[in-house]
Each structure stands twice: as structure tokens, then as C-alpha cells.
Amino acid sequence: MHEELVSLLSNIEVTRREFVMTTLIAGFALAVQPIQAQTTITTDTTGLVAGEVKIPTADGQIPAYQAMPATGKSFPVVLVVQEIFGVHEHIKDICRRFAKLGHMAIAPELYARQGDVSKLPDFNEIISKVVSKVPDAQVMSDLDATVAYAKKSGKGQTAKLGITGFCWGGRIVWLYAAHNPQLKAGVAWYGRLVGRDSGNELQPKNPVDVATSLKAPVLGLYGADDQGIPLDTVERMRVALKEAKGAARQSEIIVYPKTPHGFHADYRPSYRPEEAKEGWRRLQEWFKKHGAA
């Protein structure tokens, strides 16, 4: 009886570890406080269906934020990949912005098994305690599951599939463009191209390693003053893309002068309104050009 109880408790603990997060956080992550209220964009839900949903995966359900028009169907699907801070209010708002443009936008919580970063006050702590433990293979599988969910819903037109991501999610955009042959287009906002968060057994490859394997064209949006993404790594990626064929050769990288990391994050001091607006315009044009809108 004792052995059976130990086994039961062990199984419960495994389940708890695998899905630390069963619901999304409210508001913003602690590490980005205080919020720059004067610049933060808030998109309302008028004319939309928006809120939390559950995405079935191979080993359970992960929470996600979804937004789409309240009427109609066959909406182009866009995967919105979180910043390093998880699916907090800024990522939810981006989903609503896409919905206002006629998309079905979904942001799955891709750290759900590894931990809740919303209460961690320090950037480095977020990386060491959670982000470094998130396998790329798991992320690719969860994004595939999100696409399957959108298709099964009867509302999403996955033949027009796009993906965009910010910071940590920018790196994921490049990887997913090399992973899913059904993807039409991707837009990566200041995602690492080489370095710290890859090259180990959980994150074995950098975007520069998969540049020649892209199955969909990616638009990269970067800042010249990004202290975490040196310009020489951006140039390495550009060279790799030029030497490739097919979708990779169609990819493009834009570097904004005198612009820092996180320039699209309107709730942070790094926000640069002109560059953010121009990047958002380019994103829409890119999706339309390549069949994701």
C-alpha cells in the first residue's frame, strides 16, 4: 500500500511539473514593471471574440490567448510567439490587433510545462530557471498543435498561415519557418540569430544554422543598437540567406538605425513609436505578399 501511494504521489508530481501553468497570467510580467502607461497601446475587443483557450497537445493541454473577428470564418491564422516574459498583456494585445485586421491570432503559452516567469523579477533568473529548460522540439510540437487546433475550430484558414514573434519568440519564428512546410510567411522581431540560448541538447540549433532550410520566407526586424544581438550576427544571417535557395532566398532583414532591442514593446522604455509602426506596416505587407493574409 505504501509503495502504491508513493507511486501515485510521484505521478502527480510529474504531472504538476509538466504543466506548471494551466491558465494565463493577468496583466504584465513582474520583470517589466513599472509599465510605461503613457505609451502602452490597448486594443479593445469590440467586434472580436477574444480570450483564453486550451490547446490540446500530445501530453495534455496548454493555455493560449486567442482573438478573431466576431462574425465570419476562414480567417487567416497567425501564431503569435511570446517574448521572454511569456503570454502577458502585451502579447494578448497583439493578438487583438491582428484580429482587428481579420486574422485568427493565437498565442500559446510555450513555457507551460517549465514554469511561470510572470513572478520572477530578474531577466537572468527568467532565463536560468525557465527559458533555458524549454526544448525547441517541444516548442515546435506545441505550435503544430496550435495550428491543428485552429484548423479543427472551423474558423481558421490554415492554408493562410503566418507566424510572428518577439525577442525569444523572434528566434522561434526562424526555427518554425524551417520546421513547418505549410507555413506561408514569418516575421521575426529582434530574435537572436546565434549564441546564448541555443547550441545545447535542448536548443541544438541557431537560426543561422537553419537559414538554408527555411520552408517559408521570413522578414527579420532588428535594431542597430540592440546590445544583445550584435550587428555582425545579423550580417552572418544575411549572408547565409543570400547563399540559400527557395524560401530562404526570399527572406529579408531590416535593421533600424539607432534603435534598441524591444522597440515594438510599447509598454517598455525601449519602445520606438516610428520604428514600431513602420515594422507593423512591413509585417502586414509581408503577410499579404506571401499568402498569409
Secondary structure, 3 states (H helix, E strand, C coil): CHHHHHHHHHHHHHHHHHCCCCCCCCCCCHHHCCCCCCCCCCCCCCCEEEEEEEEEECCEEEEEEEEEECCCCCEEEEEEECECCECCHHHHHHHHHHHHCCCEEEEECCCCCCCCHHHCCCHHHHHHHCHHHCCHHHHHHHHHHHHHHHHHCCCEEEEEEEEEEECHHHHHHHHHHHHCCCCCEEEEECCCCCCCCCCCCCCCCCHHHHHHHCCCCEEEEEECCCCCCCHHHHHHHHHHHHCCCHHHHHCEEEEECCCCCCCCCCCCCCCCHHHHHHHHHHHHHHHHHCCCC
